[in-house]
Amino acid sequence: MIHQDFNVSGAGPTVEIFDSRIEITNPGSPLVETDRFVDSPPRSLNETLASMMRRFNFCEERGSGIDKVVELAEVYQLPAPLSESPNGFTRTTLFAQKPLSEMDKTDRVRACYLHACLRYVMKFPMNNASIQERFGIAERSASQASRLLKESVDSGLVIIRDLEVGARSRTYLPYWA
């Protein structure tokens, strides 16, 4: 409710549950770009409602909700959430368990990008080891993590922090850092 635009009539928050995903849709465009949800400072379309909800302990009003969602998706090795803004609505999709081998390139790159964002705001760089942990990749398959990092860099969503450092010691950042 805090994030919906009450100026949009005839619509309210919607939660749809499917076999492989949950979609949460709110009327209104987001105040920040969807690819910046993790690092952006808190902003609400409804400041008074947000303040009241915080006083009732329904929310924290710190802007870390999406960070927690991304972090828990990583803990449980779920596909990364997808946030988008179609036609004046904001939708976040949470996906059911899917092994890395069944994720398509878009899923893998989104997961690496959000991992880079989360690591950045937590003041830790993303690296091969963190990708292995995020996806549950065994040490003997570290080259798979390297391929995921390459895909992410090639997409432009992730950048190499220091090009002078060897591949084994490289760290990575979200494109905006």
PyMOL commands that set and color helices and strands:
alter all, ss='L'
color gray80, all
select helices_A, chain A and resi 34-36+47-55+65-75+100-102+105-121+128-135+139-155+167-169
alter helices_A, ss='H'
color red, helices_A
select strands_A, chain A and resi 14-17+21-27+82-84+89-95+158-160+172-174
alter strands_A, ss='S'
color yellow, strands_A
deselect
rebuild
show_as cartoon
